[in-house]
Amino acid sequence: MPGSAVPPGPVAVDTMGGDHSPDEIIAGAAAAVREHGIRLILVGEAPRIRRQLDRLGIGDEIQIAHTDEALAMDEGALASWRKPRSSVAIACHLIRQNKASALVSAGTTAGVVATSRLRLRGQHGVMRPAIAVTLPTRPRPTVLLDAGATADVKPETLVQFAALGTAYAQVRLGVERPRVGLLSIGAEPGKGNKLVRRTHELLSAGHPGIEFTGNIEGDDLLAGKVDVVVTDGFTGNVALKTIEGAVKLAFDEVQAAIASSRRAKMGAMMQRRPLRQMRDRLDSGTYGGGVLLGLNGTVVIAHGASDARAITSACLLAHDLVAGDIVERIREQVSATKPSRFGRRHGDREQPCPPDADEQALAD
């Protein structure tokens, strides 16, 4: 895949978001610099950042942008308006000034999404942004979107999500023609609610660059049958949290089985490497987090409980996406999948999506 001719600019890291901020965030950022050579700008309380970097012995290698305002983990989308100098807002401002190439934050998802949408704005032609996450499937990972950015959508929006997911899979997974599946309650075209059935009609009509393979069911999410799974943000978030809960339960059961007897412990010692590889493959922190697609900038939203290792992965993900020109690839894919080609029935007129509650409150 062709990347940028110019090396990516520094990634802005929000040190004030997340359950373990700022120390774990800073430690993960420092590891990204040392292990991967990624250029970073740490956004947050400068004195505290400098002290932590000095303790890590890396104080002169990372830029700092000071702010003492943060989005609390329990704050919603309206905080983006109330706190114009939050660490997320400052990071977005750096991107708009071309002083940073991407944002990494483990802060509240609602706050990061709302602030990014307000400060970076949506790309031309993009109806709604979507959060893309990577599922640990074989033989290669699967992209799921939307994982929580936009709960209420129209069929045309889901078609566009297919375009966003296609571009993301091309850059992130290196798949030239990603297979796209629509999440439903049955594989047959007539299964699902009105939204899913109409979306299936539109995707089946054919769109340049979108390799639609039909519906997939919930038990296919981890089967690796497709490269991109498309759904609305409400369903996608529930599906993602269900998968995370199932994986945690499985790990807890394995650990309990290992600790159940001396023989089991000895067997586990002999299988340490495969067990460690399985843990790393299923750990969400390995994949860096979700990516907010459709904005004029790259935004990686790490898990709120991210440790230093997960933040390092998030910084690497942001860097790689910028190097792969993800924003431009999305622009090209969305342009090829224009609303006029969405297969509207004769007499239908394209209507803009109404603002959601948070957007309306900001407008008011």
C-alpha positions in Angstrom: 0.0 0.0 0.0 1.4 3.4 -0.8 2.2 5.6 2.2 3.0 9.2 2.7 6.1 10.6 0.9 6.7 12.9 3.9 7.3 11.1 7.3 4.3 11.4 9.7 4.3 14.3 12.1 4.3 13.7 15.8 1.3 12.0 17.5 -0.4 14.1 20.2 -1.1 11.9 23.3 -3.7 13.0 25.8 -2.0 12.3 29.2 -5.0 13.3 31.2 -7.5 10.7 30.0 -7.9 7.2 31.3 -8.2 5.3 34.5 -4.4 5.3 35.0 -3.4 8.7 33.8 -1.0 10.3 33.7 1.8 8.0 34.8 0.8 4.9 32.7 0.0 7.1 29.7 3.4 8.8 29.9 5.2 5.4 30.5 3.5 4.0 27.4 4.4 7.1 25.3 8.0 6.8 26.4 8.2 3.2 25.3 6.7 4.2 21.9 9.6 6.6 21.5 12.3 4.2 22.6 11.1 1.0 21.0 9.5 2.4 17.8 11.1 5.8 17.3 7.7 7.5 17.1 7.6 11.3 17.5 5.1 12.4 20.1 3.7 15.5 21.8 2.4 14.9 25.3 -0.6 17.1 26.2 -1.4 17.8 29.8 0.1 19.3 32.9 3.6 20.2 31.8 5.3 20.1 35.2 4.0 16.7 36.1 4.8 15.3 32.6 8.4 16.6 32.8 8.9 15.0 36.3 7.7 11.7 35.0 9.8 11.9 31.8 12.8 12.7 33.9 12.2 9.7 36.1 12.1 7.6 32.9 15.2 9.2 31.6 13.7 10.5 28.4 12.9 14.1 29.2 14.5 15.8 26.2 13.1 13.5 23.5 9.4 14.3 23.7 7.6 17.6 23.2 5.0 18.8 25.7 1.9 21.0 25.2 0.6 22.3 28.5 -3.0 22.4 29.7 -4.5 21.9 33.1 -8.0 21.1 31.9 -9.2 17.6 31.3 -12.4 15.7 30.3 -13.4 13.6 33.4 -14.1 9.9 32.8 -17.7 10.4 33.9 -18.4 13.4 31.6 -20.5 13.2 28.5 -20.4 14.7 25.1 -21.3 18.3 26.2 -18.0 18.5 28.1 -16.4 19.2 24.6 -18.2 22.5 24.6 -17.7 23.4 28.3 -14.0 22.7 28.2 -12.5 24.3 25.2 -8.9 23.9 26.6 -9.2 20.3 27.6 -6.2 18.1 26.7 -8.3 16.5 23.9 -9.3 19.9 22.5 -5.7 21.1 22.5 -4.5 17.9 20.8 -7.2 18.5 18.1 -6.0 22.1 17.7 -2.4 20.8 17.1 -3.7 18.6 14.4 -5.6 21.4 12.7 -2.4 23.5 12.8 -0.4 20.7 11.2 1.7 20.5 14.4 0.5 17.0 15.1 -0.6 14.2 12.8 -3.0 12.2 15.1 -4.5 12.0 18.5 -4.3 9.2 21.0 -6.6 9.3 24.1 -7.8 6.8 26.7 -10.4 9.3 27.9 -14.1 9.1 28.0 -15.3 7.8 24.6 -18.3 10.2 24.5 -16.1 13.2 25.3 -13.3 12.3 22.9 -15.8 11.6 20.0 -17.7 14.9 20.6 -14.6 17.0 21.0 -12.9 15.5 18.0 -16.1 16.0 15.9 -16.4 19.6 17.1 -12.7 20.5 16.6 -11.7 18.5 13.5 -15.0 18.3 11.7 -16.2 15.5 9.5 -14.6 14.9 6.1 -16.5 16.3 3.1 -19.3 13.9 2.2 -19.2 11.9 5.5 -22.6 11.7 7.1 -21.5 10.3 10.5 -18.2 9.2 11.9 -17.7 5.6 13.1 -15.4 3.9 15.6 -13.6 0.9 14.0 -12.2 -1.8 16.3 -10.1 -4.9 15.5 -11.4 -8.3 16.5 -8.9 -11.1 17.1 -10.0 -13.5 14.4 -8.1 -16.0 12.3 -6.4 -16.1 9.8 -6.3 -12.3 10.1 -8.1 -9.8 12.3 -11.6 -8.5 11.4 -12.7 -4.8 11.5 -16.0 -4.0 13.3 -17.7 -0.7 13.0 -19.4 1.2 14.3 -18.4 0.4 17.9 -20.2 3.3 19.6 -19.8 6.7 17.8 -23.3 6.9 16.2 -26.1 5.0 17.8 -28.9 6.0 15.4 -28.2 5.8 11.7 -29.9 5.5 8.3 -29.3 2.8 5.8 -27.2 5.2 3.7 -25.0 5.8 6.7 -24.3 2.1 7.1 -23.4 1.9 3.4 -20.9 4.7 4.0 -19.6 2.8 7.1 -18.9 0.0 4.7 -16.7 2.4 2.7 -15.0 3.6 5.9 -14.3 0.1 7.0 -13.0 -0.9 3.5 -10.5 1.9 3.6 -9.5 1.1 7.1 -9.0 -2.6 6.4 -6.9 -1.8 3.3 -4.5 0.4 5.4 -4.6 -1.4 8.7 -4.8 -5.1 7.5 -3.2 -4.7 4.1 -6.2 -6.4 2.4 -6.6 -5.2 -1.1 -10.4 -6.1 -1.5 -11.8 -6.5 2.0 -14.9 -8.6 2.3 -17.8 -6.7 3.9 -20.6 -8.3 6.0 -23.7 -6.7 7.5 -24.5 -7.8 11.1 -28.0 -9.2 11.3 -30.1 -11.9 13.0 -29.9 -14.2 10.0 -27.8 -14.8 6.9 -30.8 -14.5 4.6 -31.3 -11.1 2.9 -34.8 -10.7 4.3 -33.7 -11.1 7.9 -33.3 -8.2 10.3 -35.1 -5.0 11.1 -36.0 -2.3 8.6 -32.6 -0.7 8.9 -30.7 -3.9 8.1 -33.0 -5.0 5.3 -32.8 -1.7 3.5 -29.1 -1.5 4.0 -28.8 -5.0 2.5 -30.7 -3.8 -0.5 -28.4 -0.8 -1.0 -25.2 -2.7 -0.5 -26.4 -5.5 -2.8 -26.8 -2.9 -5.6 -23.1 -2.7 -5.8 -20.6 0.2 -5.0 -17.1 0.8 -6.3 -14.5 -0.7 -4.0 -17.0 -2.4 -1.6 -17.0 -6.2 -1.7 -20.3 -6.9 0.0 -20.8 -10.6 0.8 -24.2 -10.4 2.6 -25.4 -10.8 6.2 -23.5 -12.4 9.0 -24.8 -13.4 12.4 -23.5 -12.7 15.9 -21.8 -16.1 16.1 -19.8 -15.3 13.0 -18.1 -12.2 14.5 -15.0 -14.2 15.5 -15.2 -16.7 12.7 -13.1 -14.6 10.2 -15.7 -15.1 7.4 -15.4 -11.4 6.4 -12.8 -8.6 6.8 -15.2 -5.9 7.8 -18.4 -6.1 9.8 -20.8 -3.2 9.5 -23.5 -2.3 12.1 -24.9 0.7 14.0 -23.1 2.1 17.0 -25.6 0.8 19.5 -25.5 -2.8 18.3 -21.7 -2.6 17.6 -20.9 -1.4 21.1 -23.1 -4.1 22.7 -21.4 -6.8 20.5 -17.9 -5.5 21.4 -18.6 -5.4 25.1 -20.1 -8.9 24.9 -17.0 -10.2 23.2 -14.7 -8.5 25.8 -16.7 -10.1 28.6 -16.6 -13.5 27.0 -12.8 -13.3 26.6 -12.4 -12.2 30.2 -14.5 -15.1 31.4 -12.5 -17.6 29.3 -9.2 -16.3 30.7 -10.6 -16.5 34.3 -11.7 -20.1 33.7 -8.3 -21.0 32.2 -6.5 -19.5 35.2 -8.8 -21.3 37.6 -8.2 -24.6 35.8 -4.4 -24.0 35.9 -4.5 -23.3 39.6 -6.7 -26.3 40.4 -4.0 -28.9 40.9 -0.2 -29.4 41.0 -0.4 -31.4 37.7 -2.3 -28.6 36.0 0.3 -26.0 37.1 3.1 -28.2 35.8 1.3 -28.6 32.5 0.8 -24.8 32.2 4.6 -24.3 32.8 5.3 -26.5 29.8 2.8 -24.5 27.7 3.9 -21.0 28.8 4.7 -19.7 25.4 1.5 -20.8 23.6 -0.6 -19.5 26.5 1.3 -16.1 26.4 0.8 -15.9 22.7 -3.0 -16.6 23.1 -3.2 -14.0 25.8 -1.5 -11.4 23.7 -3.7 -12.2 20.6 -6.9 -11.9 22.6 -5.9 -8.8 24.7 -7.6 -5.7 23.4 -4.5 -3.7 24.4 -2.5 -5.4 21.8 -4.5 -3.7 19.0 -4.2 -0.1 20.3 -7.9 0.7 20.6 -10.7 2.0 18.4 -10.2 4.5 15.6 -12.7 7.3 14.9 -13.1 7.3 11.1 -14.5 10.1 9.0 -12.9 13.2 10.5 -10.3 15.5 9.1 -7.7 13.9 11.3 -6.7 10.5 12.8 -8.1 9.8 16.3 -7.3 6.6 18.2 -9.4 6.0 21.3 -7.7 3.6 23.7 -9.5 1.6 26.4 -10.1 3.6 29.5 -8.2 1.0 31.6 -5.2 1.0 29.2 -1.8 0.3 30.8 1.5 1.5 29.4 1.7 -1.4 27.0 -1.7 -0.6 25.5 -0.8 3.1 25.1 2.4 2.1 23.3 0.2 0.0 20.9 -2.2 2.9 20.4 0.7 5.3 19.5 2.0 2.8 17.0 -1.4 2.3 15.5 -1.9 6.1 15.1 1.6 6.4 13.5 0.9 3.6 11.1 -2.5 4.9 10.1 -1.0 8.3 9.3 1.8 6.7 7.4 -0.8 4.8 5.4 -2.7 8.0 4.5 -5.9 6.8 6.2 -7.7 10.1 5.9 -7.0 10.4 2.2 -7.9 6.8 1.6 -11.3 7.4 3.3 -11.8 10.5 1.2 -11.2 8.5 -2.0 -13.5 5.6 -0.9 -16.3 7.9 0.3 -16.1 9.9 -3.0 -16.4 6.6 -4.9 -19.4 5.6 -2.8 -21.6 8.7 -3.3 -25.1 9.0 -1.9 -26.4 9.3 -5.5 -25.2 5.7 -6.0 -26.8 4.3 -2.9 -29.6 2.7 -5.0 -32.5 4.9 -3.8 -35.8 4.0 -5.2 -37.4 6.3 -7.8 -38.7 9.4 -6.2 -36.6 9.1 -3.1 -34.7 12.3 -2.1 -31.5 12.4 -0.2 -32.0 13.9 3.2 -29.3 15.0 5.6 -29.1 13.1 8.9 -30.7 15.1 11.7 -28.4 16.1 14.5 -28.3 13.8 17.5 -29.2 15.1 20.9 -25.7 16.2 21.8 -25.2 18.1 18.6 -28.5 19.8 19.0 -27.6 20.8 22.5 -24.3 22.3 21.3 -26.2 24.2 18.5 -28.6 25.5 21.1 
